Amino acid sequence: MFIYGFPVLGLQYMSRAEDLFRMAAENKAAPGWIGDKWRCVCGVENSTNFCPECGAKAPAKPWKCSCGRDCTTNFCPDCGAKAPV
């Protein structure tokens, strides 16, 4: 199979886009915090800011706003409160 003149191997066996998305989700889970540690996309559990195996940056650590919302951004999207340092 060729796309824009470049050979693409393996895609000719998949008939639906859902298969591609399912395979990508199975292969790479989103990094997330589990207590004080986070799991990288390479599968290593870390407690540092960067993964020592692949160098990926740690995801934003979730925090609880005073309005009650769980946030992962620098500011609360509901009330605008700043994340604790």
N, C-alpha and C positions, 0 to 999 in steps of 0.2 A: 504494500500500500504506500502511496506517495502523497504527501501534503505539500503543496507549493514546490514540487520538484524534489523534495527531500524524502528519502525512505524512512518510514516509520514502522518499526517492528512490533508486533504484538497487538496493535490496535485492530487489525483485521479480524481478530477473534472475538472482539467485543461488539455487540450489536446495539447497546444502549449506554447512554451517558450515566445512568444510575450505577452501572457496574464500575465505571471509573471512579465515581465519587465514593462508593462503598469501599473499593480497594484502597483509596487514599486515606479514608477514615480508619480503616483497620491497620494500615501500616504506620501512620503517624497520629498518635493521640495528642491533643493539645496539652502543652505543659501547664501544670497547675500546682498550687500549694496544697500539701497534705500536712497539717500541723505546722511545724517549723521547717519542714523540708519541702522541696519541690521536685517533681519528676520531669526530666528533660525529654525532648522528642527522641533522643538517642537511647532512652531507657534508664539512665543513671539517676539515682536520687541524690540531690545536692542540698546543701544548706548555705552555699556561697552565692555571690551575685552572678557568677558566670560558671558554666559547666566546665569542669576540668578535662572532660573527654573530647567535646566537640566545640567548646567556646561559645555556646548559645547563651544569651542573656536571660536572667531569671525573669519570669513574668511579674507583673505588679502584684504585690501582696494585698490580699483583700483586707478591708477594715470596716468596722461598724460605725456608721454616722450617728450623731446624736438624735437625728430624726427617725432612726430605726432602719434605714436602708443599708444593705450590704453593698459596698463600693469597691472598685478596683482602679479607679481613676484618681487623679490628684485632687479633684474637687467633687463634692456630692452633686449628682445631676438633679436632685430634688430641691435641696435647700441652698446649695452653693458653699457649704462648709468645706474648709481645707482639710486635707488628710493629715493626721498626726505624724509627727516626725519620728 
